[in-house]
Amino acid sequence: MSQEILIPGEDGHLSASLDVADDAYAFLILAHGSGAGKDHDFMTGFASAIVQHRVSVLRFNFPYMDAGKKFPDKA
């Protein structure tokens, strides 16, 4: 089961989901690619599978995704 959290940052916050494994021995921070956020089916499925192997997972959205954009701003 995922817990929704906010990660404070310099320009506001990032939305994140935390999946805690029972008796975890490792912690994975999982970042999405452009065009798909932390709640994409692949991201949630991958996190669920990894948690079964005693690895807790933090998934987060980059700021552009939380701002409703599909792609990051050009450099």
LINGIPE-V454456 format. One record per helix or strand of 3 or more residues. SS is the DSSP state (H for helix, E for strand). FROM is the first residue (numbers start at 0). LEN is the number of residues. If there is no record, write none. Layout:
ss=SS from=FROM len=LEN
ss=SS from=FROM len=LEN
//
This chain:
ss=E from=1 len=8
ss=E from=11 len=8
ss=E from=25 len=6
ss=H from=40 len=11
ss=E from=54 len=6
ss=H from=62 len=4
//
